[in-house]
Amino acid sequence: MGGHHAPVGDGPIESQTTGAKPMSIQGRMAHERERLSGMTAAERAWRKQWLKDQVLDPKEPLFIAKDSPELLNPIRKFYRKPLDMLFYGLLKPKIGDYPARVGRFYTGRILMGVWGFFLGFYYLKYHGNDWTRKSGWRTIQSRTAAYPGDPGYPEAYLKTSKRDYNDRGFKDSIFGKKYNNDVKLDDKW
């Protein structure tokens, strides 16, 4: 019983590798029961070396500045250049390596967030759903509740005519103002 569960129904087998074929570099020594059942001297030496190899150097992960530009594609280099020149060229000698990297990281994300906010604001403001287009954001306001006993009930709450149905701002346009908005339409739609 190697830790895999039998599928229930038609569902997939649970996997820690999300479907990729696993390749264990530990061999049978990955399981504690296997290690407790007995290991040869060669297996003990191999396990000791394997555990030693898993310890990272205190300096890792290393940031190699001269190799990082080669890892970026040309488009990414282009849009990263202004902030790289600011933080790594001008500010790094004054504030140090780590603060420059942290500042570069957060400044880029904050600028992208502000840019995204204004892009969304522009879209919502200038691409509303009105009578001139089929798409866009549409907001609908509910009428206030009208209860018997309220002053002017129900006439005060019935401020719509048949022309208001799916108007989407046409009455307020220059074309809609040519027509009398108070004209009663016949009951035939």
C-alpha positions in Angstrom: 0.0 0.0 0.0 2.2 2.8 -1.3 0.1 5.8 -0.3 -2.1 6.0 -3.4 -5.8 5.8 -2.8 -8.0 3.7 -5.0 -10.3 5.9 -7.1 -13.9 6.3 -5.9 -16.3 6.0 -8.8 -14.9 7.6 -12.0 -12.7 10.2 -10.2 -9.0 10.4 -10.7 -6.4 9.0 -8.3 -5.1 11.7 -5.9 -1.6 12.7 -6.8 1.0 15.1 -5.3 2.4 15.7 -8.7 -0.9 16.7 -10.3 -0.8 14.1 -13.0 2.9 14.2 -13.9 4.8 11.0 -13.5 6.7 11.3 -10.2 10.4 10.6 -10.0 11.7 10.2 -6.5 15.4 10.8 -6.0 15.2 9.3 -2.6 14.3 5.8 -3.8 12.8 3.5 -1.2 14.5 5.6 1.6 11.7 8.2 1.3 9.4 6.2 3.5 10.2 5.9 7.2 9.1 2.3 7.5 11.6 1.3 4.8 14.4 3.0 6.6 13.4 1.4 9.9 13.2 -2.1 8.4 16.9 -2.1 7.9 19.5 -0.3 5.7 22.8 -1.5 4.4 26.0 0.5 5.0 25.9 1.7 1.4 22.3 2.9 1.8 23.2 4.7 5.1 26.1 6.5 3.4 23.9 7.4 0.5 21.1 8.7 2.8 23.6 10.7 4.8 25.0 12.3 1.7 21.5 13.0 0.3 20.5 14.7 3.6 23.7 16.7 3.5 22.9 17.8 -0.1 19.5 19.2 0.9 21.0 21.8 3.2 21.3 25.1 1.4 24.1 27.5 1.7 23.3 30.6 3.9 23.9 32.8 0.9 21.3 31.1 -1.3 19.3 32.0 -3.3 21.9 34.0 -5.1 21.0 37.1 -7.1 23.5 37.4 -10.0 23.0 40.9 -11.5 25.1 40.3 -14.7 23.0 37.2 -15.6 19.5 38.7 -15.0 19.3 40.8 -18.2 19.9 37.7 -20.4 16.9 36.0 -18.7 14.4 38.6 -19.8 12.8 38.9 -23.2 13.2 42.2 -25.1 9.7 43.5 -24.4 10.1 42.9 -20.6 13.5 44.6 -20.7 12.0 47.6 -22.4 9.2 48.2 -19.8 11.4 47.4 -16.9 14.2 49.8 -18.0 13.0 53.0 -16.4 12.5 51.6 -12.9 15.7 49.6 -13.2 17.7 52.7 -14.0 16.1 54.6 -11.2 16.5 52.0 -8.4 19.6 50.1 -9.5 21.4 53.0 -11.2 20.6 56.0 -9.0 19.3 54.8 -5.7 21.3 51.6 -5.1 24.5 53.4 -4.2 22.6 55.7 -1.8 20.2 53.3 -0.1 21.9 49.9 -0.6 21.2 46.7 -2.5 18.3 45.2 -0.5 16.3 48.4 -0.1 16.8 49.1 -3.8 15.5 45.6 -4.8 12.5 45.9 -2.4 11.7 49.4 -3.6 11.9 48.3 -7.3 9.6 45.4 -6.6 6.9 47.3 -4.8 7.0 50.4 -7.0 6.4 48.4 -10.1 3.4 46.7 -8.6 1.9 49.9 -7.2 2.3 51.6 -10.6 0.6 48.7 -12.3 -2.2 48.8 -9.7 -2.8 52.6 -10.2 -2.7 52.2 -13.9 -5.2 49.3 -13.7 -7.5 51.4 -11.5 -7.5 54.4 -13.9 -8.0 52.1 -16.9 -11.0 50.5 -15.1 -12.4 53.9 -14.1 -12.1 55.2 -17.7 -13.9 52.2 -19.0 -16.7 52.5 -16.6 -17.1 56.2 -17.1 -16.9 56.3 -20.9 -18.4 53.0 -21.9 -21.8 53.0 -20.3 -24.7 51.0 -21.6 -26.9 53.6 -23.3 -29.1 53.8 -26.4 -26.0 54.2 -28.7 -24.4 50.9 -28.0 -25.2 47.3 -27.1 -22.5 46.7 -24.6 -21.0 48.4 -21.6 -21.7 48.6 -17.9 -25.3 49.2 -17.0 -26.6 50.4 -13.6 -30.2 50.1 -12.6 -31.7 52.0 -9.7 -34.7 50.6 -7.9 -37.6 52.8 -7.2 -38.3 53.6 -3.6 -40.9 51.5 -1.8 -44.5 52.7 -2.0 -46.9 51.7 0.7 -50.5 52.5 1.2 -50.9 55.4 3.6 -47.8 57.2 2.3 -48.6 60.8 1.1 -49.5 60.8 -2.5 -49.7 57.0 -2.8 -49.7 55.7 -5.6 -49.4 58.6 -8.0 -46.3 60.1 -6.5 -44.4 56.8 -7.2 -45.6 56.3 -10.7 -43.4 58.7 -12.6 -42.9 56.6 -15.7 -44.7 56.4 -19.0 -44.6 53.8 -21.7 -41.8 55.8 -23.4 -39.6 55.1 -20.4 -39.5 51.4 -21.1 -35.9 50.5 -22.1 -35.2 54.2 -22.8 -31.5 53.9 -21.8 -31.0 57.7 -21.9 -32.6 58.4 -25.3 -35.0 61.0 -23.9 -32.1 63.1 -22.7 -30.2 63.0 -26.0 -30.4 65.7 -28.6 -32.6 63.4 -30.7 -35.0 62.5 -27.9 -35.4 66.2 -27.0 -37.0 66.8 -30.4 -40.0 64.8 -29.3 -42.4 65.9 -26.6 -41.7 63.6 -23.7 -45.2 64.1 -22.2 -47.0 62.8 -25.3 -49.2 59.9 -24.4 -48.7 56.9 -26.6 -51.6 54.7 -27.5 -52.1 51.5 -25.7 -51.0 49.5 -28.7 -47.3 48.7 -28.4 
